[in-house]
């Protein structure tokens, strides 16, 4: 396999950041430094909002060349927005109408703000599971007049199926087995955002690697020249990958990066 990897895209949770310790392992930090020394560009590709990364210090001060956030719907470098794809306002309105009929906790994400309509024990548990705080409770009707990039309903799988019938112009990505999923525009994905970032920097899909562990990482793992699944990933994610590293707890991220440095850079 003869190619030169010029850029690596990293998922955060379960890839860079250990769910158990809520930290980036020292071995992963070492690997990022080595990749940068080799001249490789480093990018984040996550479902997270930039406020979570900044206020919760999820990246622990590590600099990256660009950020593909909200599952590819909001991508930026520094203060410059490279690409954004908001949810159709009609879909936002239908979500608000559904919430009036059958209330449940639901988060709305703008480019520079995130908020939720209510908080219960489910929200508290889910946010504790992912190691981040609960956003402020606001009147979510403000979403009618804002560019909304991602909606997060805290609902069961059965309720998700019901909501899908109302939001035909959206895609659902479940990230919590019991009570959490992301809602993004139909056709949206991390891969779309990554390709916009690649176009901005001037490298091709074949010149990038992507490392992840969740189902929302499948699009970038299959699209990149080298797609890598963490050892803690599901079987579905692993089957999409060209290479499988160890789990995050056993230095999987470091091993993945050094695999790239040894064979593809």
Secondary structure, DSSP 8 states (H G I E B T S, - for coil): ------EEEE-TBTTTEETTTTEE-HHHHHHHHHHHHTT-EEEEE-SS-HHHHHHTTTTTT---SEEEEGGGTEEEETTEEEEE----HHHHHHHHHHHHHS---EEEE-SS-EEES---HHHHHHHHHHT-----B--GGGGGGS---EEEE---HHHHHHHHHH-TTEEEEEEETTTEEEEEETT--HHHHHHHHHHHHT--GGGEEEEE-SGGGHHHHHHSSEEEE-TTS-HHHHHH-SEE---GGGTHHHHHHHHHHHHT-
